[in-house]
Amino acid sequence: MKEDVVIRVILDIVLAVSIIFGWWFVFVPLGLLCLWMFPYYAELIAAGFLYDSLFDMDRGLGVVGFSGIIITAVITVAFSVLKLVVRWN
């Protein structure tokens, strides 16, 4: 149990650094892997909000300015449904 927490914190740090530097080739596969490995991985939604607040949020953009949080929320919900279906069969 304690190992899972340490691994999760390390992966959260790697995700945060990859967002800050804009390394989407690191963030996307690692985020999807974390969604599959850990239950209730809400850090991906927080990462989408962090991306929006760093790069996209602007008064004139409207909904497009919140694309990071919208996409990560949709991916999180889709993966949680996919995990239920795969584990149920």
Wavefront OBJ file of the C-alpha trace (Angstrom):
o trace
v 0.000 0.000 0.000
v 2.750 2.441 0.909
v 4.602 1.593 -2.320
v 1.540 2.618 -4.344
v 1.483 6.022 -2.690
v 5.173 6.602 -3.377
v 4.796 5.507 -7.018
v 1.738 7.722 -7.411
v 3.523 10.772 -6.013
v 6.540 10.211 -8.268
v 4.281 9.863 -11.311
v 2.405 13.028 -10.292
v 5.679 14.939 -10.172
v 6.667 13.636 -13.612
v 3.237 14.627 -14.980
v 3.501 18.117 -13.484
v 6.982 18.671 -14.904
v 5.912 17.423 -18.333
v 2.974 19.852 -18.363
v 5.082 22.801 -17.270
v 7.614 22.184 -20.037
v 4.938 21.219 -22.590
v 6.116 17.643 -23.138
v 2.854 16.152 -24.388
v 4.665 13.102 -25.758
v 5.458 12.232 -22.117
v 2.234 13.438 -20.515
v -0.358 11.640 -22.664
v 0.993 8.052 -22.460
v 1.916 8.410 -18.800
v -1.483 9.899 -17.968
v -3.295 7.071 -19.731
v -1.130 4.503 -17.959
v -1.874 6.105 -14.589
v -5.597 6.135 -15.362
v -5.449 2.414 -16.045
v -3.252 1.502 -13.045
v -4.782 3.569 -10.228
v -8.404 3.870 -9.126
v -9.808 7.408 -8.916
v -6.912 9.134 -10.644
v -8.251 12.686 -10.459
v -4.799 14.185 -10.878
v -5.266 14.023 -14.644
v -8.203 16.449 -14.424
v -6.092 18.718 -12.222
v -3.341 18.496 -14.847
v -5.825 19.608 -17.518
v -6.732 22.600 -15.380
v -3.036 23.347 -14.857
v -2.435 23.259 -18.606
v -5.371 25.581 -19.224
v -4.243 28.025 -16.587
v -0.687 28.064 -17.937
v -1.362 28.292 -21.654
v -4.973 28.563 -22.853
v -7.232 30.479 -20.477
v -8.003 33.814 -22.088
v -11.085 35.993 -22.018
v -11.690 35.912 -25.746
v -11.362 32.166 -26.298
v -14.601 30.965 -24.701
v -14.948 27.177 -24.455
v -11.724 26.603 -26.408
v -9.819 28.140 -23.499
v -10.971 25.250 -21.311
v -10.070 22.506 -23.783
v -7.466 20.893 -21.517
v -9.833 20.304 -18.632
v -12.675 19.220 -20.934
v -10.514 16.689 -22.764
v -8.998 15.245 -19.588
v -12.426 14.959 -17.947
v -13.824 13.102 -20.972
v -10.791 10.793 -21.102
v -11.042 10.107 -17.355
v -14.725 9.183 -17.588
v -14.140 7.062 -20.702
v -11.307 5.150 -19.047
v -13.293 4.525 -15.865
v -16.171 3.105 -17.944
v -13.698 1.056 -19.994
v -12.116 -0.327 -16.815
v -15.537 -1.385 -15.530
v -16.415 -3.133 -18.781
v -13.066 -4.899 -19.153
v -12.927 -6.067 -15.545
v -16.559 -7.151 -15.597
v -16.085 -9.557 -18.509
l 1 2 3 4 5 6 7 8 9 10 11 12 13 14 15 16 17 18 19 20 21 22 23 24 25 26 27 28 29 30 31 32 33 34 35 36 37 38 39 40 41 42 43 44 45 46 47 48 49 50 51 52 53 54 55 56 57 58 59 60 61 62 63 64 65 66 67 68 69 70 71 72 73 74 75 76 77 78 79 80 81 82 83 84 85 86 87 88 89
